Amino acid sequence: MTVMMTNGVIDAQDTDARDADRDISEQRTDDSRRTNNDPRHKQGKPNQQPRRDKRDVHGWVVLDKPIGMTSTHAVAVLKRLFQAKRAGHAGTLDPLASGGLPIALGEATKTVPFVMDGRKRYRFTVSWGEERDTDDTEGRAVKTSDVRPSAEQIRDLLPRFTGLIEQIPPQYSAIKVQGERAYDLARDGETVDLKPRPVEIHELILVEHGDNGQSVFEAECGKGTYVRALARDMGRILGCFGHICALRRTLVGPFTEADMIPLEQLEALCNRAASGEGSLADALLPVETALDDIPALAVTRADAARLHRGQAVLLRGRDAPNSSGTVYVTVAGRLLALAEIGNGELIPKRVFNLNGLTASPARNNESN
């Protein structure tokens, strides 16, 4: 796997919205450009083109997000390519990070929490010798050291950052402090007293250690983990300080690098589909891909009709499951609902309406 070096990386923590201001500015700029410079938007022009109608599109696209693009912008681009009515992502990636950004279209947005709660895997590079206020290369240096750690010192340290640990979020994070985001307070020059939070690091390994003052790591972690904080805290204990200088997300819940599609490939597929040479359905993964860790339960068409109306179904007979909890319900192999089993009943919680563009049969077979 190639590590891409950048001029700065913020983080890929699920709720980190440090790029919010950038997204708003970017949107205003785009709106202004479309309004002022696009002749199609000027009144009275005979060549004015109507807006394309939005359509129902349901499924997941795992974008291999390029460096330099915000997560919000990525969602907007895919929503435009697919002409989709609804879209959202399952975990922010900063503009200066690359890798897996799962984007939910249509009814897949109802399954976003299941992806966000899943494990994430990152490959990241730490530059030793400087701690920065943002804990990445975008910030200013606040502590420096001429000390550089050895590979042995780093490996000896890693067990302290594996398992269930306490982690203080970065000053530039989306944590709310008295109703305000920590990153907003930090930009105003305030020092925020953030409390340690429990996070789980399933694996942290040293992949490469060079003579250039940098080390490459891979980490698999649970929800809420800040990779930037890992670099900061390791640097402090080693006495050399450190910050993130490159970051790539390689796993998000059920989605791996094999599922990722570069933006250029998506745009090319869109162009082919517009000329009748292909279908954007080939880029979609089924909605239920996000539900891989949840048991599936098949029901009859009669029971499916009740569930679709929001009515509970009584479970009886030898085929009735003897478990409880959340299941996803199918009828004739098609996703119908998320439901809860309890007290001998199947109670619908989220019903799916998958009329419109969905994943192609080939992608459905890949996900099974």
N, C-alpha and C positions, 0 to 999 in steps of 0.2 A: 504494500500500500504506500503511495507517495504522500508525503507530508507537504502541504502547500504553505509556504511562508508568506506572511502578509505584514503590512505596516501596523496592524493592530487588530486585536480580537477582544470583544467584550465578554460574551458568555452565551450559553445555550440553556440557561435555567428556564423551566417551564413558564413561569409567570413574569419573567424579566421583560419589562416594557421600556427599556431605556431608549429605544428608537422611536418612541411615540411622537416626540416633537418633530423628529426628522420626517416621519411619515406624513404628519399634518402639513409641514412645509412643502414636502414633495407633492402632496395631493393638490395643494393650492397652486403650486407652480404648473402642474399638469393641467389643472382646470383653466388657469389663465392662458396657457399656451393654446389649449383647445378653443377657448372662447375668442381670443384676440387674433390668432394667426391662421386658424383653419377656415378657409373660405366656405366650407360647407355649413358653418355656423353663422354666417352673415346673412341678414335678412334680405329677401328679394332676389337671391341668386337662383337662377334657373337650374343649376346643377346640384342643388342641395339634396343630400341623400338622407333617407329616413333612417332612424335608429334601428339597429337589428333587434328583433324580438328576442327576449330571454326565453329559455326553455328549461324543461325539467331534466336535469342530469344527476344521476345518483351513483356514487362510488368514491373511491380513494385514488388520488394521484400522489405518488411519493416523489416529489421534486428533488433532484440533486441540486440544491440551491447554490448558485454561483456566489463567489465573494463579491461584495459591493451592493447586493440587493437586500432590502429589508424584507422581513417575513410578510408584512402587510402588503407591500408592493407585489410580492410573489403571488399572494392570494388574488389580488386584483388582476394580474396578468392571466392567471389560469381561468379565472371567472370569465374574462373577456374571450379567451381562446375557445372555451367550451360554450360561450353564450349562456352560462348557467345562472339560474335565479339566486341560488344560495351557495356560499362557500365559506370555509374557515379553516384554520390550521390547528394542529395538535402539538403546540410547543414552539415557542419563539426561538429562532436562530438569528443572532446578530448579523448585520450586513457584512462584517469582516470575518465571519465564520462560513464554512461550506458544509455540504452534506445533506442528510435526510431531513426534509421538511414535509411531513405528511399533510396533504391538503384534502379536506373533506368537501365533497360536492353534494348538494341536495340532501337527501335523507341520511347520508353518511354523517352529517353534522350531529345527528342524535347519538352517534357512537364515539364522539371525540373524547369524552372523559375516560373511556376504557383504554385509549391509546396513551393519553397523558399520564395515566396511573401506572403504565408499564415501565419496564427498565429502559435505560438509555445507555448507549456506549459511545465513548468519545476517544479520539486520538488527538493528543495535544502536545505542544512544545512549550517548555518553560525556559525562559531566558534568566540565568542567574546573575546576581550582582546589583540588581535594582528592584526595589518595591515601588509600585506606582499607585497613585490614589484611586485609580479605577481597577487596579490589579491586572491590567493588560497594557499593551503598548500605546493605547489611545490616551492614557493619562500622563500626568507629570510625575517625575521621580520624587519620592519623599524620603527614601532611605537608600543608601548605597553601601557596597562592600567590595573589597578586593578579593575576598575569600571565594573559592570555587569548590564545590563538593566533589568527592570522588564517587564513582559508581557504587562502590561498596557502602559508603555512608548513606547514599540514597536508598539502596536496597534494604539496609538495616532499619531505615525509618518507615518504610511502607506499611508494615503491620500495624503501626499506630493509626493509620488512615484507612484501615480495612475493617469492615463490619459496621456495627451501629456506633456512630460517633456524634459528638456535639460540634456544630459548625456555626460560626458567626458569619452571616451574610455580608457581602461587600457593601461598602458605603454607597456605591452606585448600584443599587438594586431596586426592585419594585416593591420591596417591603413597605407597608404603610405605617407611618409614625404619626399619631394624632391626626389621622385623616389625610396626610400628605405622603407622597412617594418619597422614599429615602433618596433616590437619585435627584429629585427636584431640590431637596434640602441641601444635598451635597454640592449641587451646582451653585447654590446661593452662598456657599462657603461655610455652612453649618456642619459641625461634627455630630453625627447621629449615634446615639447609644443603642445599638442593635443587640438583642439578646441571642445567646446561642440556641440553636434548634437541632433536634435529632434528625440525622439523615443516615442513609444506609449505603455504604460502598461495598458492592459485592466483590469487586476485583479491582486492583490497582497494580499495574506492573510497569517496570522500566523497560522500554523497548530499545532505546538507543541512548548512548551517552558519549558525546563528542568532546573534542578539545576546544571547541568554539564557545564554550560557556553555555551550551544549551543541552537539554535532555528531552527525549521524546517518551511520552507515557501513553498507556491505554487504560481507560477506566470504565467500569460498568457500574452504574449507580441507580438508585431509586429516585422517586419524585422529590423535587425540592433541593437537590444537590447543586451547589455552585462550583463549577470547575475552577473558576478564578480563585475562589477561597482556598482550594486545595493547593494551588501554586503559592499563594501568599503564605499559608501556614507552614508548608514544607520549608520555604525559604527562611522563615523566621527561626524555626527549630534548628535548621542547619547552620544558621548564623551568617548566611550569605545573601539573603533576600531573593525574591524572584517574582516574575509575572508571566502571564500567558502571552505568547507571541504568535501562535498558530493553533487553530482548532477546527476539527472536522467531526461531525456526528455520523456515526456508522450504523447505529441501531436505534429505533424508536418503537417500543412495544413489539408488535409482530412484524414490523417492516425492517428489512435488512438492505444492505447495499445492492443486492441483486434486484430489489424492487425499484431502485431509484432511476429516474429518467431525467437527463439533462434538458434544460430549457430549449436548447437549439433543436433537439430531437422532437420535442413536443410541438414546436413551431413548424417544423418540417412536416410532421404528421398532420397538423392542422391544414397546411397548404395542400397536401395530397387529398385530404378529405373534402376540401372545398372544390376540388376538381373532379371528385368522384372516384379517386383512386385508392381510397382507404376510409377508415372510420376512426373517429376519436374514441370509440368504445374500446379500441385495442390498447389504449393507454390507461383505462380504468381498471382498478381492482374492485372486487365486489364489496358492498357495504359490510357484509358479515366478516370480512377479513379482520376487522378490528375486534371481533368477538371470539378469537381463536381460543382463549382461555375459559370460555363460558360453555357449559354443556348445551347441546342442541336437543330439541324435543320436537318430533313430528306430530302433527295433529290431522284429523280428518277435515274435509271441506266444511262439514256442518259445524264443527267446533271452531274452525277458522273464521266462519261468518260471525259467530258470537264474539270472538276475540276482537275482530275488526270493528265491531260496534262498541267495544269497550266493556263487554260483559265477561264475567268470570266463567270458567268452564270447570265442571266437577270432574275430578280425576278418579276413575274407578276401573276395576278389572285387573287382570294379571299383568297388563302392560303399563299400568300406572307407575310412575317413578316413586321410589320410596325415599327420595331426598327432598331437600328444601333449598330455597335460595333462588338466585337469578338464573334464568335459562333464556336462550333465544329460540323462538318458535318458528318452525317452517311448515309449509303446506305444499305438497307436490314438489319438494326440493327448492321452494322459493321462500326467502325470508319474509316473515309476517310481523313478528312483534318481539319485544323484550318483555318478559313476564316474570312474576314471582310465584314460586310454589309454596303453599302454606295451608295447613288445615284441610288437606285433600282437594284444594282448588288451585287452578291456574289463573292468576290475576294479571291482566295486561297492564303494563306500565307505559310502554312506548310502542305505538303501532306505526308500521312503515307502509308508505304508499309508493311503490317503485314503478309507477307509470312514467315512461320517458326513456331517455338514453341510459343504459346500464352497461356493465362490463360485458365484453364479448364472451361467447361460450368458451373460447380458448383460455381467457384469463380466469374464468370460473373454474375450469379444470385444473389450472395451475395452483389455485388457492386451496383445492381439496386435497 
